[in-house]
Amino acid sequence: MSELTSLGAAAIGAGIQAGEFSPTEVTQAFLDRIARINERLNAFVTLTADAALDAAKRREAELTSGQSRGLLHGVPIGHKDLYYTKGVRTTAGSAVHADFVPDFDATVVQRLDEAGTIMLGKLNTHEFAYGPTNDASYFGPCRNPWDPDYFSGGSSGGSGSAVAARLLPAATGSDTGGSIRMPAACCGVTGLKPTYGRVSRHGIFPLCWTMDHAGPLARSVEDCALLLESMAGADPADAACSTRVVEPYHANLDRDLAGVRIGIPRRFFFDRAQADVDAAVTNALAELESLGAVLVDVDIPYIEHAASAAMAIYLAEAVAYHDDQLDDDPSLYTEQVRSFIELGNQVLAKDYLHAQRYRTLLGQSLSEVMRDIDVLATPGTPITAAPIGVAEVDVRGEADGVFGALLRNTEPFDLTGVPALVMPCGFAANGMPVSLQLVTRAFDELTALQVGHRFQQATDWHLREPGL
């Protein structure tokens, strides 16, 4: 593997600023690796190699003339194929939009371009982001670089797989039930779901308007912090986007964890975790405790109803978006996703309203718990990645459905809209990564990033590479 492709976004940016290597050298190194490996993983669905090399030359010319855009200047990235990219096919992983070419960039794409990044292409997604495995896509399943027979997690599976396989240092994703954090967990990378409204969704195909979030996947917490600074901020084109000032996340990552109170909600989040997951997360918590954090057992009332409420909201909002397209030609959808969308017609108005009322109740309950702690810590997903096509997995001697198990620990924080960070913390006996999730109060991404960064300074799980 090229030394350049082993570097993360922050390290690449710093090397370019120092003149150690050029944007063209970096871009070519990643394109060469994509050419060798992507066919095995199906992570990239559209490669923009020529445009990327042209952009790299422009970034070099800017540096030569003394125009630096910052630490992301010349850093290659990829965008989930839900993100509109001007002049580049954007399919949402569906035959419905197989030939769709937007005439403008999503706000996040535009902002990352302005920050100096170089787009290498578009990344596989579960069709319309409607699934946690990324096995239902117009382009076929996305595969896990730790074992290509296993799923990558979804719906941002192409992003998670590509970052883990060192096809690029960072990528964009979206998260409605866990679609940034599940592929991060399954592929052993770092993924951040920011607070609802922290990052604009303008120009991103929606799944569920009131729960959709946009955020980064990358090699490390440091890289996620760097990307978030450019992605976040007010956007009048997204009515839900916050006008709060964006913090300098990357510059403020260093923090002593002495006295930081970490709440452990063992009920619900741990009680359906596979034994290997429980063990790795318990070890990670012990590491945080050794770094000075104080572990406190907590309980979140009403948490057990999160999955039912989230499903009612997904189903109702998704069918509202897809209604006309589904009437025009339902055969363009994969059978799996079409069946989910059609279920939305069975959700009554009272069901949707009860789910939204529960959502408010859960948010109040979580706020009460968070008053006495700084961070919540849970397994990122209670199961590891499984073979593609497997519908059930064993959890402590009982069968659990893959979809429900993957979503169990992530959905509650889409419902409540608070930030949640997932990062690798070990491996299971099947060779698949295990992850830790850190959750903080609304718009307190910095605390989650600080705790996560300190953990990664003390461990090397995020540095492990699959043997491709």
C-alpha positions as CSV (number, residue, x, y, z in Angstrom):
1,M,0.0,0.0,0.0
2,S,1.2,3.5,-0.8
3,E,2.3,5.5,2.3
4,L,0.0,8.3,1.0
5,T,-3.1,6.2,1.0
6,S,-2.4,5.1,4.6
7,L,-2.7,8.7,5.8
8,G,-5.9,10.4,7.1
9,A,-7.4,13.7,6.0
10,A,-5.6,15.9,8.6
11,A,-2.2,14.3,7.9
12,I,-2.6,14.6,4.1
13,G,-3.7,18.2,4.5
14,A,-0.7,19.0,6.8
15,G,1.7,17.3,4.4
16,I,0.4,19.3,1.4
17,Q,0.7,22.5,3.4
18,A,4.3,21.6,4.3
19,G,5.2,20.8,0.7
20,E,6.0,17.1,1.5
21,F,3.8,16.0,-1.4
22,S,1.4,17.5,-3.9
23,P,-2.4,17.3,-4.4
24,T,-1.7,15.5,-7.7
25,E,0.5,12.9,-6.1
26,V,-2.1,12.2,-3.4
27,T,-5.0,12.1,-5.9
28,Q,-3.1,9.7,-8.2
29,A,-2.2,7.4,-5.3
30,F,-5.8,7.0,-4.3
31,L,-7.0,6.6,-7.9
32,D,-4.4,3.8,-8.4
33,R,-5.7,2.0,-5.2
34,I,-9.3,2.4,-6.3
35,A,-8.4,0.8,-9.7
36,R,-6.9,-2.2,-7.9
37,I,-9.5,-2.8,-5.1
38,N,-12.9,-1.2,-5.8
39,E,-14.1,-4.0,-8.0
40,R,-13.9,-6.4,-5.0
41,L,-15.9,-4.0,-2.7
42,N,-18.3,-2.1,-5.0
43,A,-17.8,1.0,-2.9
44,F,-17.5,3.6,-5.7
45,V,-20.3,3.5,-8.2
46,T,-19.1,6.5,-10.2
47,L,-15.5,7.5,-10.5
48,T,-14.5,11.0,-11.6
49,A,-10.8,10.4,-12.2
50,D,-10.1,12.9,-14.9
51,A,-12.0,15.7,-13.1
52,A,-10.2,14.8,-9.9
53,L,-6.8,15.1,-11.5
54,D,-7.8,18.4,-13.1
55,A,-8.9,19.7,-9.7
56,A,-5.7,18.6,-8.1
57,K,-3.7,20.6,-10.7
58,R,-5.9,23.7,-9.8
59,R,-5.2,23.1,-6.1
60,E,-1.5,23.0,-6.8
61,A,-1.7,26.2,-8.8
62,E,-3.5,27.9,-5.9
63,L,-0.8,26.9,-3.5
64,T,1.9,28.1,-5.9
65,S,0.3,31.5,-6.0
66,G,0.0,31.6,-2.2
67,Q,-3.7,30.8,-1.9
68,S,-4.2,28.1,0.7
69,R,-7.8,27.1,1.6
70,G,-6.7,25.4,4.9
71,L,-6.0,21.9,6.1
72,L,-8.4,20.3,3.6
73,H,-6.7,21.9,0.6
74,G,-6.0,19.1,-1.8
75,V,-7.5,16.3,0.3
76,P,-9.4,13.7,-1.8
77,I,-12.9,12.7,-0.6
78,G,-16.0,11.0,-2.0
79,H,-19.7,11.7,-1.7
80,K,-22.5,9.4,-0.9
81,D,-24.6,8.9,-4.0
82,L,-27.5,10.8,-2.3
83,Y,-25.6,14.1,-2.5
84,Y,-26.3,16.2,-5.6
85,T,-23.1,16.8,-7.6
86,K,-23.3,19.2,-10.5
87,G,-22.7,17.5,-13.8
88,V,-22.1,14.1,-12.2
89,R,-24.6,11.2,-12.1
90,T,-26.5,11.1,-8.7
91,T,-28.7,8.0,-8.4
92,A,-29.6,7.5,-4.7
93,G,-28.7,3.8,-5.4
94,S,-31.9,3.4,-7.4
95,A,-33.0,2.7,-11.0
96,V,-35.5,5.5,-10.5
97,H,-32.7,8.0,-10.9
98,A,-30.2,5.9,-12.9
99,D,-29.6,8.7,-15.4
100,F,-30.2,11.8,-13.1
101,V,-27.5,14.4,-13.4
102,P,-28.0,17.4,-11.1
103,D,-27.4,21.0,-12.3
104,F,-26.2,22.1,-8.9
105,D,-24.1,20.9,-5.9
106,A,-25.6,20.0,-2.5
107,T,-24.6,22.6,0.0
108,V,-22.2,20.2,1.7
109,V,-20.5,19.4,-1.6
110,Q,-20.1,23.1,-2.4
111,R,-18.7,23.8,1.1
112,L,-16.2,21.0,1.0
113,D,-15.1,22.1,-2.5
114,E,-14.6,25.6,-1.2
115,A,-12.5,24.2,1.6
116,G,-10.2,22.7,-1.1
117,T,-11.2,19.0,-1.2
118,I,-11.0,17.0,-4.4
119,M,-13.9,14.7,-5.3
120,L,-12.9,11.3,-6.5
121,G,-16.4,10.1,-7.2
122,K,-19.8,8.9,-5.8
123,L,-20.2,6.1,-3.3
124,N,-22.7,3.2,-3.0
125,T,-25.8,3.6,-0.9
126,H,-28.7,1.4,0.1
127,E,-31.4,2.4,-2.2
128,F,-32.8,5.8,-1.2
129,A,-30.9,5.3,2.1
130,Y,-33.7,2.9,3.2
131,G,-31.8,0.1,4.9
132,P,-28.9,-0.6,7.3
133,T,-26.9,-3.1,5.3
134,N,-26.3,-1.6,1.8
135,D,-27.2,-4.9,0.2
136,A,-30.1,-3.4,-1.8
137,S,-28.7,-1.0,-4.4
138,Y,-29.1,-0.4,-8.1
139,F,-25.4,-1.2,-8.3
140,G,-25.4,-4.3,-6.2
141,P,-24.3,-4.8,-2.6
142,C,-21.4,-2.9,-1.1
143,R,-18.9,-5.2,0.6
144,N,-16.9,-5.0,3.8
145,P,-13.2,-4.7,3.3
146,W,-12.5,-6.9,6.4
147,D,-14.3,-9.7,4.5
148,P,-16.0,-9.0,1.2
149,D,-18.6,-11.7,1.9
150,Y,-19.9,-9.5,4.7
151,F,-22.1,-6.4,4.4
152,S,-20.6,-3.0,4.9
153,G,-23.5,-1.6,6.9
154,G,-25.7,1.1,5.5
155,S,-27.0,3.1,4.2
156,S,-23.7,5.0,3.8
157,G,-22.0,1.7,3.1
158,G,-19.9,2.9,0.2
159,S,-18.5,5.6,2.4
160,G,-17.6,3.3,5.2
161,S,-16.1,0.6,3.0
162,A,-14.1,3.1,1.0
163,V,-12.6,4.8,4.0
164,A,-11.8,1.5,5.7
165,A,-10.2,0.1,2.5
166,R,-8.0,3.3,2.2
167,L,-9.7,4.2,-1.1
168,L,-10.0,7.7,0.2
169,P,-9.3,9.4,3.6
170,A,-12.8,10.7,4.2
171,A,-16.4,10.7,2.8
172,T,-19.8,12.2,3.3
173,G,-22.8,10.2,4.6
174,S,-26.3,10.7,5.8
175,D,-28.0,9.3,9.0
176,T,-31.7,8.8,9.6
177,G,-31.7,5.7,11.7
178,G,-27.9,5.3,12.0
179,S,-26.7,5.4,8.4
180,I,-23.4,7.1,9.1
181,R,-22.7,5.2,12.4
182,M,-23.7,1.7,11.2
183,P,-21.2,1.5,8.3
184,A,-18.6,3.2,10.5
185,A,-19.2,0.5,13.1
186,C,-19.3,-2.4,10.6
187,C,-16.2,-1.2,8.7
188,G,-14.1,0.0,11.6
189,V,-13.9,3.7,10.9
190,T,-15.1,6.8,12.6
191,G,-18.5,8.4,11.8
192,L,-20.2,11.4,13.3
193,K,-23.9,12.2,13.2
194,P,-24.1,15.9,14.2
195,T,-27.0,17.5,15.9
196,Y,-30.1,17.8,13.8
197,G,-29.8,21.0,11.9
198,R,-26.0,21.4,12.4
199,V,-25.3,20.5,8.8
200,S,-27.5,21.4,5.8
201,R,-29.3,18.7,3.9
202,H,-30.0,20.9,0.9
203,G,-29.3,18.9,-2.3
204,I,-29.4,15.5,-0.5
205,F,-32.2,13.0,-1.5
206,P,-34.4,12.7,1.6
207,L,-35.6,9.6,3.4
208,C,-37.4,11.2,6.4
209,W,-37.3,15.0,6.6
210,T,-37.6,15.2,10.4
211,M,-34.8,12.7,11.1
212,D,-32.3,13.1,8.3
213,H,-28.8,14.2,9.3
214,A,-25.7,14.8,7.2
215,G,-22.2,14.2,8.5
216,P,-18.7,12.8,7.8
217,L,-17.0,9.4,7.9
218,A,-13.2,9.3,8.2
219,R,-10.2,7.5,9.6
220,S,-10.2,9.3,12.9
221,V,-12.0,11.6,15.2
222,E,-9.5,14.3,14.2
223,D,-10.5,14.0,10.6
224,C,-14.2,14.1,11.4
225,A,-13.7,17.3,13.4
226,L,-11.8,18.8,10.5
227,L,-14.6,18.0,8.0
228,L,-17.4,19.0,10.3
229,E,-16.0,22.6,10.5
230,S,-16.4,23.0,6.7
231,M,-19.7,21.1,6.5
232,A,-21.6,22.8,9.3
233,G,-23.3,26.2,9.4
234,A,-26.4,28.1,8.5
235,D,-28.1,27.5,5.2
236,P,-31.3,29.4,4.1
237,A,-31.9,26.6,1.6
238,D,-32.6,24.2,4.5
239,A,-35.3,25.5,6.8
240,A,-34.2,23.1,9.6
241,C,-30.6,24.2,9.5
242,S,-29.4,26.0,12.6
243,T,-27.9,29.6,12.6
244,R,-25.7,28.8,15.5
245,V,-22.0,29.7,15.1
246,V,-19.8,26.8,14.1
247,E,-17.1,26.0,16.7
248,P,-13.4,25.5,15.8
249,Y,-13.7,21.8,16.5
250,H,-10.3,20.7,15.2
251,A,-8.3,23.3,17.1
252,N,-9.9,22.4,20.4
253,L,-9.7,18.6,20.4
254,D,-7.2,18.2,23.2
255,R,-8.8,17.8,26.6
256,D,-7.9,16.1,29.8
257,L,-10.6,13.6,30.7
258,A,-10.1,13.9,34.4
259,G,-13.6,14.2,36.0
260,V,-15.5,13.8,32.7
261,R,-18.7,11.9,33.6
262,I,-19.6,9.1,31.2
263,G,-23.1,7.6,31.6
264,I,-23.5,3.9,30.8
265,P,-27.1,3.0,29.9
266,R,-26.8,-0.8,30.3
267,R,-30.5,-1.5,30.0
268,F,-31.5,-1.7,26.3
269,F,-28.2,-0.7,24.8
270,F,-26.1,-3.6,26.2
271,D,-28.7,-6.3,27.0
272,R,-29.0,-7.4,23.3
273,A,-25.3,-7.0,22.5
274,Q,-23.3,-10.0,21.2
275,A,-20.8,-11.2,23.8
276,D,-17.8,-10.1,21.8
277,V,-19.3,-6.6,21.4
278,D,-20.0,-6.3,25.1
279,A,-16.5,-7.4,26.0
280,A,-14.8,-4.9,23.6
281,V,-16.9,-2.0,24.6
282,T,-16.4,-2.8,28.3
283,N,-12.6,-2.8,27.7
284,A,-13.0,0.6,25.9
285,L,-14.9,2.0,28.9
286,A,-12.1,0.8,31.2
287,E,-9.6,2.6,29.0
288,L,-11.6,5.8,29.3
289,E,-11.7,5.4,33.0
290,S,-8.0,4.9,33.2
291,L,-7.7,8.2,31.4
292,G,-9.5,10.0,34.2
293,A,-13.2,9.7,33.2
294,V,-15.8,8.7,35.8
295,L,-18.2,6.0,34.7
296,V,-21.8,6.3,36.0
297,D,-24.6,3.8,35.4
298,V,-27.7,5.6,34.1
299,D,-31.1,4.6,32.7
300,I,-33.1,6.3,30.0
301,P,-36.9,5.9,30.7
302,Y,-39.1,4.9,27.8
303,I,-36.1,4.0,25.6
304,E,-37.7,0.6,24.7
305,H,-40.3,2.2,22.4
306,A,-37.8,4.0,20.2
307,A,-37.8,1.5,17.3
308,S,-41.6,1.5,17.0
309,A,-41.8,5.3,17.0
310,A,-38.9,5.6,14.5
311,M,-40.5,3.1,12.1
312,A,-43.9,4.9,12.1
313,I,-42.1,8.2,11.3
314,Y,-39.9,6.6,8.6
315,L,-42.8,4.8,6.9
316,A,-45.1,7.8,6.9
317,E,-42.5,10.4,5.7
318,A,-40.9,8.1,3.1
319,V,-44.2,7.2,1.4
320,A,-45.1,10.8,1.3
321,Y,-41.9,11.5,-0.7
322,H,-42.1,8.5,-3.0
323,D,-45.8,8.4,-3.6
324,D,-45.8,9.8,-7.1
325,Q,-42.7,7.9,-8.3
326,L,-44.1,4.6,-6.9
327,D,-47.3,5.1,-8.8
328,D,-45.4,5.9,-12.0
329,D,-43.3,2.7,-12.1
330,P,-43.0,0.6,-8.9
331,S,-40.8,-1.9,-10.8
332,L,-37.9,0.6,-10.7
333,Y,-37.5,0.0,-7.0
334,T,-35.8,-3.0,-5.5
335,E,-38.3,-5.4,-3.9
336,Q,-36.9,-4.8,-0.4
337,V,-37.2,-1.0,-0.5
338,R,-40.5,-1.0,-2.4
339,S,-42.1,-3.2,0.3
340,F,-40.9,-0.8,3.0
341,I,-42.2,2.3,1.2
342,E,-45.6,0.6,0.5
343,L,-45.9,-0.2,4.2
344,G,-46.1,3.6,4.8
345,N,-49.6,3.5,3.3
346,Q,-50.7,1.5,6.4
347,V,-49.5,4.1,8.9
348,L,-52.5,6.1,10.2
349,A,-52.3,9.8,11.1
350,K,-52.8,9.0,14.7
351,D,-49.9,6.5,14.6
352,Y,-47.6,9.2,13.2
353,L,-48.7,11.8,15.8
354,H,-48.3,9.3,18.7
355,A,-44.8,8.6,17.4
356,Q,-44.0,12.3,17.4
357,R,-45.4,12.7,20.9
358,Y,-43.2,9.8,22.1
359,R,-40.3,11.5,20.4
360,T,-40.8,14.6,22.5
361,L,-41.1,12.5,25.6
362,L,-37.9,10.6,24.8
363,G,-36.1,13.9,24.2
364,Q,-37.2,15.2,27.6
365,S,-36.1,11.9,29.2
366,L,-32.7,12.0,27.6
367,S,-32.2,15.7,28.6
368,E,-32.9,14.8,32.2
369,V,-30.4,12.0,32.2
370,M,-27.8,14.2,30.5
371,R,-28.0,16.9,33.2
372,D,-25.7,14.9,35.5
373,I,-23.3,13.5,32.9
374,D,-21.1,14.8,30.0
375,V,-21.3,11.9,27.6
376,L,-23.4,8.7,27.1
377,A,-21.4,5.6,26.0
378,T,-22.9,2.6,24.3
379,P,-21.9,-0.1,21.8
380,G,-22.1,1.6,18.3
381,T,-24.1,-1.4,17.1
382,P,-24.9,-4.4,19.3
383,I,-23.9,-6.8,16.6
384,T,-21.0,-6.9,14.1
385,A,-21.3,-7.1,10.4
386,A,-22.7,-10.4,9.1
387,P,-22.6,-12.2,5.7
388,I,-24.5,-10.5,2.9
389,G,-28.0,-11.9,2.7
390,V,-28.2,-13.2,6.3
391,A,-31.5,-12.2,7.8
392,E,-30.9,-13.3,11.4
393,V,-27.8,-13.4,13.7
394,D,-27.2,-15.1,17.0
395,V,-27.2,-12.9,20.1
396,R,-26.4,-14.8,23.3
397,G,-28.1,-18.0,22.1
398,E,-31.2,-16.3,20.6
399,A,-31.9,-15.2,17.0
400,D,-32.2,-11.5,16.3
401,G,-33.2,-9.9,13.0
402,V,-30.3,-8.2,11.4
403,F,-32.1,-5.0,10.5
404,G,-33.6,-4.4,14.0
405,A,-30.3,-5.3,15.7
406,L,-28.2,-2.9,13.6
407,L,-30.6,0.0,14.3
408,R,-31.2,-0.7,18.0
409,N,-28.5,1.6,19.4
410,T,-28.5,4.3,16.8
411,E,-32.2,5.1,16.1
412,P,-32.9,6.8,19.5
413,F,-30.4,9.6,18.8
414,D,-31.9,10.3,15.4
415,L,-35.3,10.6,17.1
416,T,-33.9,13.0,19.7
417,G,-31.5,14.8,17.2
418,V,-28.5,14.8,19.5
419,P,-24.9,14.3,18.2
420,A,-23.5,10.8,18.3
421,L,-20.0,9.6,17.4
422,V,-19.0,6.0,16.5
423,M,-15.4,4.8,16.5
424,P,-13.7,1.4,16.4
425,C,-12.7,-0.2,19.8
426,G,-11.9,-3.8,19.0
427,F,-12.6,-6.9,16.9
428,A,-15.0,-9.8,17.4
429,A,-14.0,-13.5,16.9
430,N,-15.4,-13.4,13.3
431,G,-12.8,-10.7,12.4
432,M,-15.3,-7.9,12.2
433,P,-14.8,-4.5,13.9
434,V,-16.6,-3.6,17.1
435,S,-17.4,0.0,17.9
436,L,-18.1,2.5,20.7
437,Q,-20.7,5.2,20.5
438,L,-20.4,8.5,22.3
439,V,-23.5,10.7,22.7
440,T,-23.7,14.3,23.9
441,R,-26.2,17.2,24.3
442,A,-27.5,19.0,21.3
443,F,-24.8,21.1,19.6
444,D,-22.2,19.8,21.9
445,E,-20.3,17.8,19.2
446,L,-17.0,19.1,20.6
447,T,-17.3,17.1,23.9
448,A,-17.9,13.9,21.9
449,L,-15.0,14.7,19.6
450,Q,-12.7,15.5,22.6
451,V,-13.5,12.2,24.4
452,G,-13.2,10.2,21.2
453,H,-9.9,11.9,20.2
454,R,-8.4,11.2,23.6
455,F,-9.4,7.5,23.3
456,Q,-7.8,7.3,19.9
457,Q,-4.6,9.0,21.2
458,A,-4.4,6.1,23.7
459,T,-5.4,3.2,21.4
460,D,-4.7,2.1,17.9
461,W,-8.0,0.5,16.8
462,H,-8.6,3.3,14.3
463,L,-5.2,2.6,12.7
464,R,-5.8,-1.1,11.9
465,E,-6.1,-1.8,8.2
466,P,-7.9,-4.7,6.4
467,G,-5.5,-6.9,4.5
468,L,-6.5,-6.0,1.0
